[in-house]
Amino acid sequence: MRTISKRTQYGLKAVLALGRRYGEGPVLIATLADTERIPLKFLEVILLALKGRGLLESKKGKHGGYQLSRPPSTITVGSLVRMLEGPLAPLPCASELAFQPCEECGDVESCGTRIIMRQVRDAMAGVLDRTTLADLIRRSDAARAGKTPDALMYYI
């Protein structure tokens, strides 16, 4: 099974931190790297990529830094993961947007591996696309406070 990269892990941490500070103005990249324990040079590359995709805005100067371009309630975790990772499907033949048949596959429509991997893809996409950054911030904050957040029911 494919796992998400460090780039995506760090990108999610950074965007969650920016989401917590939404509306407070830009955050210095050095501050973000320090508080989230992300290597500075790696974080610079990640944030620049997310800026290029329109998720972040940056401001130069004394009070500069990065901030979300829109509210956390309008950004899904699925969109962020796709920006950093590409398609969610574990195999190219199971992808919705980047479909590529496997070289060794004789019949794409009846391939058992493709059928089950599409179910995996659909389940992952369902969870990630229904969860906004605001949802994740609430759940994370509740977990930090030792409270049980409202249970979310996911059907696979």
C-alpha positions as CSV (number, residue, x, y, z in Angstrom):
1,M,0.0,0.0,0.0
2,R,1.3,3.4,-0.9
3,T,1.9,5.7,2.1
4,I,1.9,9.5,2.0
5,S,5.2,11.2,1.7
6,K,7.0,13.4,4.3
7,R,6.2,16.3,2.0
8,T,2.5,15.7,2.4
9,Q,2.9,15.0,6.2
10,Y,4.7,18.3,6.6
11,G,2.4,20.2,4.3
12,L,-0.6,19.0,6.2
13,K,1.0,20.1,9.5
14,A,1.9,23.5,8.2
15,V,-1.5,24.1,6.6
16,L,-3.2,23.1,9.9
17,A,-1.0,25.5,11.8
18,L,-1.9,28.3,9.3
19,G,-5.6,27.3,9.6
20,R,-5.4,27.7,13.4
21,R,-4.1,31.3,12.8
22,Y,-6.5,32.1,10.0
23,G,-7.4,35.8,10.0
24,E,-4.4,36.8,12.2
25,G,-2.1,37.7,9.2
26,P,0.9,36.1,7.7
27,V,3.1,33.7,9.7
28,L,6.9,33.8,9.2
29,I,8.2,30.6,7.6
30,A,10.9,30.3,10.3
31,T,8.3,30.5,13.0
32,L,6.2,27.9,11.3
33,A,9.2,25.6,10.8
34,D,10.2,25.9,14.4
35,T,6.8,25.5,16.0
36,E,5.8,22.5,13.8
37,R,9.3,21.0,13.8
38,I,9.6,21.0,10.0
39,P,13.0,21.5,8.3
40,L,13.1,25.1,7.0
41,K,14.4,24.4,3.5
42,F,11.9,21.6,3.0
43,L,9.0,23.8,4.3
44,E,10.0,26.6,1.9
45,V,9.6,24.2,-1.1
46,I,6.3,22.9,0.2
47,L,4.8,26.3,0.9
48,L,5.9,27.7,-2.5
49,A,4.2,24.7,-4.2
50,L,1.0,25.3,-2.3
51,K,1.2,29.0,-3.1
52,G,1.5,28.1,-6.8
53,R,-1.7,26.0,-6.5
54,G,-3.6,29.0,-5.0
55,L,-4.0,27.6,-1.5
56,L,-1.6,30.1,0.2
57,E,-0.8,33.7,-0.1
58,S,2.5,35.3,0.8
59,K,3.6,38.7,1.9
60,K,7.2,40.0,1.8
61,G,8.7,42.4,4.3
62,K,8.8,43.0,8.0
63,H,5.3,41.6,8.7
64,G,5.5,39.0,5.9
65,G,5.0,35.3,5.7
66,Y,2.4,32.8,4.6
67,Q,-1.3,32.6,5.2
68,L,-4.3,30.6,3.8
69,S,-5.9,32.2,0.8
70,R,-9.4,31.2,2.0
71,P,-11.1,30.0,5.2
72,P,-10.2,26.6,6.6
73,S,-13.9,25.6,6.3
74,T,-13.6,25.7,2.5
75,I,-10.5,23.6,2.1
76,T,-10.8,19.8,2.2
77,V,-8.0,17.5,3.3
78,G,-8.5,15.6,0.1
79,S,-7.7,18.7,-2.0
80,L,-4.6,19.3,0.0
81,V,-3.4,15.7,-0.3
82,R,-4.0,15.7,-4.0
83,M,-2.0,19.0,-4.4
84,L,1.0,17.5,-2.7
85,E,0.7,13.8,-3.5
86,G,-1.2,13.6,-6.8
87,P,-4.1,11.1,-7.3
88,L,-5.3,9.2,-4.2
89,A,-5.6,5.8,-6.0
90,P,-3.1,3.2,-4.9
91,L,-2.8,2.1,-8.5
92,P,-3.0,4.2,-11.7
93,C,-5.7,1.9,-13.1
94,A,-7.9,2.8,-10.1
95,S,-7.5,6.6,-10.5
96,E,-10.5,8.8,-11.5
97,L,-8.4,11.6,-12.9
98,A,-5.1,10.0,-13.9
99,F,-6.3,6.6,-15.2
100,Q,-3.6,4.4,-16.8
101,P,-4.2,0.8,-17.5
102,C,-1.6,-1.7,-16.2
103,E,0.6,-3.1,-18.9
104,E,-0.1,-6.7,-17.9
105,C,-3.9,-6.3,-17.6
106,G,-5.9,-8.1,-20.2
107,D,-9.4,-6.7,-19.3
108,V,-9.5,-3.5,-17.3
109,E,-13.3,-3.8,-16.6
110,S,-13.1,-7.3,-15.0
111,C,-9.7,-7.0,-13.2
112,G,-10.2,-8.0,-9.6
113,T,-7.3,-6.0,-8.4
114,R,-8.6,-2.8,-10.1
115,I,-12.1,-3.4,-8.7
116,I,-10.9,-3.6,-5.1
117,M,-8.4,-0.8,-5.5
118,R,-11.2,1.5,-6.8
119,Q,-13.1,0.7,-3.6
120,V,-10.1,1.6,-1.5
121,R,-9.7,4.8,-3.5
122,D,-13.4,5.7,-3.1
123,A,-13.3,5.1,0.6
124,M,-10.1,7.2,1.1
125,A,-11.5,10.0,-1.1
126,G,-14.8,9.9,0.8
127,V,-13.2,10.5,4.1
128,L,-10.6,13.0,2.9
129,D,-13.1,15.0,0.8
130,R,-15.7,15.2,3.5
131,T,-13.2,16.5,6.0
132,T,-12.3,20.2,6.0
133,L,-9.3,21.8,7.6
134,A,-11.7,23.4,10.1
135,D,-13.1,19.9,11.0
136,L,-9.6,18.6,11.5
137,I,-8.5,21.6,13.6
138,R,-11.6,21.1,15.8
139,R,-10.9,17.4,16.2
140,S,-7.2,17.9,16.8
141,D,-7.8,20.6,19.4
142,A,-10.4,18.4,21.2
143,A,-7.9,15.6,21.3
144,R,-5.2,17.9,22.8
145,A,-7.7,19.0,25.4
146,G,-8.5,15.3,26.3
147,K,-12.0,15.6,25.0
148,T,-13.7,13.2,22.7
149,P,-14.9,15.1,19.6
150,D,-18.2,14.3,18.1
151,A,-17.8,10.9,16.5
152,L,-17.7,10.9,12.7
153,M,-19.2,7.9,11.1
154,Y,-17.5,6.7,7.9
155,Y,-19.0,4.0,5.8
156,I,-16.7,1.9,3.6
